[in-house]
């Protein structure tokens, strides 16, 4: 089946999370994403756990692998004159250049947008810094955790009367920023194809993440109310939480949205002895008592069986999966979500597919994450027109490193 972005070439300077995930989306859709790396300064994810078989190595990180499927890797020393020249030669024939550095870093490398635009006017230059290219905080350093804190997401995550727990880098790095970044790039590619004109895309990762806290911001703007931490409780629904099941660390989520669902839940669980909870307002006022009663009943049930029974009865319920459960989930298996590819060093490895399917095109990854510099010779031959002798000299002089 055809790949929807098979005619697009990306020179990718992104590293770590959000930028690499953005270009993974493009690569899995068929774009030729050439990841520019250096053995002198590794992408942090290359040395981030988990490692295959627990053995560290620049080509053994599962985290890196999942964020870099379907890409090619070229090692270039951009601090050398010839290394910079080779990078520019690659860029001239590309559709898109990406990075998620702090503003000014690409300029210091000699690869700022103004420089590249003069070489290739049709080029799209996508920058994904934390705070954007302008403003008083543009040079601030941060990661997903920092962005979650700045947007208020961390403030709302955790249990009442406890410190903000946060969600690590999960949301900023893996949801809004790659999604918004890929969308902006696709729009610019369409514009480029129709007009021949390039674009400078200035994405502020903090602003993308604000999409995750829209209701809370509206609650403040309209009601002058600041949402705090409430764990799993929903402000208008009860019960709404996580309840223990039989076995070690096995749980189920249950959320009741109306009185009819409550009646169904009590019928399935044999809890009809609580008529005082039949009205939603009464349930909201007695959350803790309901949670305790529910926990006493659910703790004797198998997590998976109870979730299936409640779903069949029309109650929103779901087992709390761990990684083992996710990997064997029958729904994901039926949709072909997991793809196994043979990594040159790690062997058969499992990768995520995209969450969407096309009726007439392929969307799953086509190749495992690249070894560091795996495609340097190939790209030098095929795209730069260098012969073996010239490439050998560049290696010897530390240009291809």
N, C-alpha and C positions, 0 to 999 in steps of 0.2 A: 504493500500500500504506500501511497505517496506521503511525503513529509511536507507539511504546510509551509515550513520556513527553510526548505532545502536550498534556496538560492541566496540566503542571507549569510554574510560572514561577519563575525564579531571578534574584535580584538579585546580581550577581557583582562583588565588589570585588577578586578575585584578579588577580595579575599575574605576569609572568615565566613560570616553568616549571610546577611541579607543580600549583599551583592552577588555572592556565589550562587545563592538560591535563585535569584532573578535570572542569571544567565543559564542556570540548569533548566529552567522552564523553556528558554529559547532553544537550548541544545537538544532537549528531549523532543522538541517539535521539529527538529531537523536542521536548525541553524548550525553552521560550522563555527563553533566557539573555540577560539584559540586562546588558551589561558597563558598569559605571560607570567612566568615565575622566575625565581632565582634561588640557587642553592645557598647564596650568601645571606638571604633573608627569606625564610620559608613562610608560606601561608600558615598561620597559627593552627589551623585545623589539621594540617598534616601531622602535627605532633600533639594532637588532642585525643584523649581516650573516647571510646573504647578502641583497643587495638585487636586485630585478629589474633586469636589464641593467647591474648595477653602479652604479646611480644611487641614492644615499641618499634617503630620504624617510620620513615617518611612516606612510605607507600602502604601502611598497614592500618591507617585510621578509618574506622567505619563512619565516623562523623564526616570526615573529608569526602569519603567515597560517595555518600548519599547526596552531598551537595554538588558533586562535580561529575555526575554521569554524563555520558555522550559528548564529552569535551576532549580537546587535544591540548597537550601541555608542551610549551616551548620554554627553555631556560635562556634568558638574555640578561647580560649585565648592562643595565641601562646607565651605569656610571661611566661607561667607556664610550668614546666617540662612535666607534663602529657599532656597538650595541644599540645606541640611540638611533643611528642611521637605519639599521635593520628594522627596528620597531616602526619607524616612520614609513619605510617601504611597505611593510605589512598593512599599515593603517590606510595608506593612500588607496588601496584597492578594496578596502572593507566598507561595509555599510554602517557599522556601529562600533564605537569605543565605549567601554564601561569602566567605572571605578567607584569605590565607596570609601575613598580616602577623605581626610580632612581637607577643606578648601586650601589650595595653594600647593599641595603636594605634587600634583601633575605638572604644575607650572615649574616647580623646582627641578623636576626631571627633564624639563624641556619638551613636555607633551601637553601643555595647556590647550584649551579650546581655540584660542586665537591663533596659536601656532599651527594647529592641525587644520583649522578651517582654511587657512591660507594655502595649505597643501592640497586639501580635498574639500571644496565648498559644499559638496552634497553630504558630507559626513554628519552622522548623528553622534552626539557626545552626551552620554548619560552619566551624571554624577549623583551619587547617593550618600551624601554626608549626613551627620546626625542632625545638624541645625540649618542646613542649606548654605548657599554660597554668599549670602549677605546677612547683615545684622550683627548686633553686639555679641552674640554667642556663637558666631560662625566657626570660631577656632576651638571650641570646646571639644574635649576628648570624651568618648563614651562608648559603651557597648549596649546590648539589648537591655540589660538590667538598668543602666542609666536612663535609657529612653523610657522604660516603663515607669521609673520614678518621676521623671519630668512631666509625663502626661497625666499623672494621677492614677494610672492603672495599678501601680503598686500600693498606693494609699488605700485602695478599695479591696485589696486581696488579702485574705486571712480571716482569722476569727475575731469576733467582737472583743474589745478590751485587751487585745494582744497586739504586738508590734506588727507593722506591715510585713507580710510574708513574701509577697511578690510571686512571680511565676518563672523566675530565671530569665532566659532570653527567648522563651518560647514564642510569645506573641510578636514582639517587634521584628525579630530576625526571620521568622518563618511564615508569617501570615500577611500583615498589612503592607510591609515594605516591599517584599518580592512581588506581591500581587499588584500594588500600585505601580511599581517600577516597570513590570512587564507590560502593563496596560499602556503606560505612557510611551514606552518604546514601540509597541505595535502601532499606536496612533502615528508616531513620528515616521515609522517605516512606510506606512500607507501614504503619508504626505510626501515623503521622499520619492516614492515610486510614481506618484501622480505629477509632481512638480519638479523633481530633480533638486530640491532644496534640502539642506540639512537643518538640524536643530540642536540647541543646547538645552538639555533636560536637567533642571536643577530640582532634584527631589530631596526634601528634608525629611529624614526618617521620623523625627518627632511628630511632624504634621500628619504623616501617614498613620501613625499609631493612635492619634487622636480619634480616628474612626472607631476605635474599640471602646471609647468611653462617652459616646454621644449622649445617651440618656442621662448620664450623671451630669454632664455639662448643662443640658437643658434643665435639669432639676434645679441646678443652681441659678441659671439665668431667669427662669420663670418663677421659682418658688423661694429663691434665696436659701436653699437647703443644700448642705454638703453631705453627700453619701459617704458612709463609712464602711467598715468591714462587717460583713454579716455571714461569713462562712458560706454554707450552701443554701441558706434561707432565701426564699423569694419574697419580696415585700407584699405581694398580694395573694400568695398561695400557701396553703398549709394542708397536709404536710409537704415539705420540700426539703429533701436531704439525702443523706447516705446512711444506710442501715446495715447492721452486721448480718452475715449469713453463716451457715455451717462451714466449718473448716478454718484454717489459719489464714488470717488477713483476706477474707472473702467478704464482699460487700455488694449492696444493690442500691441504686438510686431510684427514688420514687418521688414523683411530683404530681400533685392533684390540682387541677385547674378549675374544677367546679364541683357542686354538691353531688351530681350524678356519678362522677368518677369516685368520689369518696364512698358512696353507697356500694359501688362495684368493688372497691378495694376491701371494705369491711366484710362484704359477702365472701370474697375469695379467701380472706384470711381468717374468717370466723370471728370477727370483732364487732358483732352487732350490739354488744352490750354498752355502747357508748353513744346513746342518743343525744347527749349534750354537745356532741361535736358535729352534728349534722349540718349546721349552718357555718358558712365560711368565716363570718366574723368571730364566732365562738372558737373556731379552730385557730385563727390567727392569734387570739388572746391566750390560747393554751398550747402553744407550740411545743414547749418542753415536755409537757405531760403526754402529748400525742407521740412525740419522738420516742419517749421512754416506752410507751405501750407498744408501738410498732416494733421497736428493737427487740423487745422480749419475744415477739411472735416470729419475726423474720429470722432470728438467730438459729432456728431449727430447720430452716429451708436450705436446699441447694441453690446457690446463686443463679446458675444458668436456668434451672427448671422454673424457679419462681419468676424470673424475668420473662420467660416464654409464656407462662401462664397469665401473668398480668397483661402483657402485650396482647395476647389473644382475647382478653376480656376488655380491652380498650383503655388500659391504664398506662400512662407514660412511665416506663420502668426500664432500667438497663443494668446489666452486670458491670461492676467496676473492674475492667480488664487490667491485667498487668501485661508486660511485653509478651510473655508466653501465650496468653490468650489472644492478643492481637494477631500474632503470626499464624494462628490456626483458625481465625474467624471464618466461618463458611461463606458469609456475604462477600468478604474481600477475596476469598478464593474464587468464588463464582465469577466475579468481575475481572479476575486476572490482575488484581492490583499488584501482587508481588511478582517481580521478574528476577530470575536467577541468571547471572552472567559470570563468565569465567575471568576473574581478575588475574593479571599476569603474575602477581606475587601472592595474593590472598586465596587464589583458587575460586571455586564456585561461591558467589556472594549474592545476597538478596538485596534488591533495590526497590524503592517506591516507584510506582507509576504515577502519572498525573491523575488527579481526581476526576477528569473528564474523559469522555470517549467521543470520537468522531465517527460518523457513518461511513465516510469515504477516505479516511486518512489515519495515519498511525500517530499515537501519542506516547507510547511507552519508551523508556530509554533504549538506546541501540547499542551502547558500548559501556563497559565499566569505567570507573574513574581512571584517569591516566596516571601512570608512573611519573615521577618528577622528571620532566624533560623528555618524556617518551617519544614525542613527535618532533623533536628539534630537527633532526636530520631530514625527516620527511618534508617538513614545512620549508626548510632551507632549499631543498631540491626543487619541490613542486611550485612553491609560490615566489621564492626569491631567485630561482635560477642559478643557484650556486652548485659547483661541482664538488666532488669528494675532497680534492686537494684544498680548495678554498675553505671548506667546512672544517677540515683538520687544522688549518692554520688558526681559525677563529676559536676553536677549542683550546689550542695550545696557548693562545694569547689571552685566555680568560674572558672572551667575549660571549661565548655560548656557555654560560655557567650560572 
